[in-house]
């Protein structure tokens, strides 16, 4: 005996109705800004930190977060008329992760920039602006640094030799090192490396750790006015903190 199925079981289910929901353009922009912001910690770890770099990467992080949050608010307000919530959320998350990464790298570099046993000295405020006392005498604050182990950041004055340097001059800013200006004697320090050590020209900020001397009778500089200060260096490196 044959059995006939009801017509309802034989009919194909009706196709689902396609509903198009546009994605706000700020959603992919937020996601892209978040991905770009994640390059900030990598940049800071490789190149170092400065007021300009921290400001620039903070703006990128904020852009990712703000655009993402505004997009999420817009999607929620329209009650499903727009899609792209996950894309916008990616921007918010990446922006936040990048911001925390920048903070972590900044703390790490600050804590490791100055070698143990050395005191950080600011070239501009602690040396250059002190100048000289009466009758070209040493400023008392600079005289007090004589024989102290210090860590000083400056820019290498460019001479003819670029590699295998056993001594070099550092100045307080890159305008004096790179454009042929004759630095003031209070704006430069001659660095002498230990026997057997050499250092190549560093175009960026250079950190020098060593013993500061207020007398420099063995100067090797070819400058018209030779540096009167020197550092007997124990360590020379590319500085990672520009403050």
MOGI-V178327 format. One record per pair of residues at least 4 apart in sequence whose ideal C-beta (glycine too) atoms are under 7 Angstrom apart, sorted by the first residue. I is the first residue (numbers start at 1). J is the second residue. If there is no record, write none. Layout:
i=(I;I)
j=(J;J)
//
This chain:
i=(5;5;7;21;21;21;21;22;23;23;23;23;23;24;24;24;24;25;26;26;26;26;27;27;27;27;27;28;28;29;29;30;30;30;30;30;30;30;30;31;31;31;31;32;33;33;33;33;33;33;33;34;34;34;34;34;34;34;35;36;37;37;37;37;37;37;37;38;38;38;39;40;40;40;40;40;40;40;41;41;41;41;41;42;43;43;43;44;44;44;44;44;44;45;48;48;48;48;48;49;49;49;49;49;49;49;50;50;51;52;53;54;55;56;57;57;58;59;60;61;61;61;61;62;63;64;64;64;64;65;65;65;65;66;67;67;68;68;68;68;68;68;69;69;70;71;71;71;72;72;72;72;73;74;74;75;75;75;78;84;85;86;88;89;90;91;92;93;94;95;96;97;98;99;100;101;102;103;104;105;106;107;108;109;109;109;110;113;113;113;114;114;114;115;115;115;117;118;118;118;118;119;119;119;119;120;121;121;121;121;121;121;122;123;123;123;123;123;123;124;124;124;125;126;127;127;128;128;128;130;130;130;131;131;132;132;132;132;132;133;133;133;138;138;138;139;140;142;143;145;145;146;146;146;147;148;149;150;151;151;152;152;152;153;153;153;153;154;154;154;154;154;155;155;155;155;155;155;155;156;156;156;156;156;156;157;157;157;157;157;157;158;158;158;159;161;162;162;163;164;165;165;165;165;166;166;167;167;167;167;167;168;169;169;169;169;169;170;170;170;170;170;171;171;171;171;171;172;172;174;175;175;176;176;176;182;182;182;183;183;185;185;185;188;189;189;189;189;190;190;190;190;190;191;191;191;191;192;192;192;193;193;193;193;193;194;199;202;202;204;205;205;206;206;206;207;207;208;208;208;209;209;209;210;210;210;210;211;211;212;213;213;213;214;216;216;216;216;219;219;221;221)
j=(9;10;11;80;81;82;83;82;27;82;83;84;87;71;74;82;84;29;30;67;70;71;31;71;84;87;88;32;87;33;67;34;64;67;68;71;88;91;92;35;87;90;91;36;37;60;63;64;67;91;95;38;64;90;91;93;94;95;94;60;57;60;61;64;94;95;98;94;97;98;43;44;57;60;61;98;101;102;45;98;101;102;105;46;47;53;57;48;49;53;102;105;106;105;109;239;240;241;242;53;54;106;109;240;241;242;54;242;55;56;57;58;59;60;61;102;62;63;64;65;95;98;99;66;67;68;91;94;95;69;92;95;96;70;71;91;72;88;89;91;92;95;73;92;74;75;84;88;76;85;88;89;77;78;82;82;84;85;82;88;89;90;92;93;94;95;96;97;98;99;100;101;102;103;104;105;106;107;108;109;110;111;112;113;240;241;241;239;240;241;118;120;151;151;209;235;149;149;150;151;209;148;149;150;151;151;126;127;145;150;151;152;126;127;128;152;153;154;172;128;129;172;129;130;142;186;172;186;187;139;141;142;139;186;136;137;138;139;186;137;138;139;142;143;214;143;144;214;214;150;212;212;213;214;211;212;211;212;207;209;189;208;231;205;206;207;239;170;171;172;189;206;170;171;173;174;177;205;206;168;170;177;201;202;206;168;169;170;171;177;188;177;178;201;222;165;200;201;200;198;198;199;200;201;193;198;190;191;192;193;220;191;188;190;221;223;227;188;189;191;206;208;176;177;183;187;188;176;187;178;179;181;181;183;187;223;224;225;187;188;225;227;228;227;227;229;230;231;216;219;221;227;230;208;231;233;236;230;232;233;197;198;199;233;236;234;236;206;238;238;239;242;236;238;239;237;239;231;233;236;233;234;235;231;232;233;234;231;232;231;229;230;232;229;227;228;229;230;226;227;226;227)
//
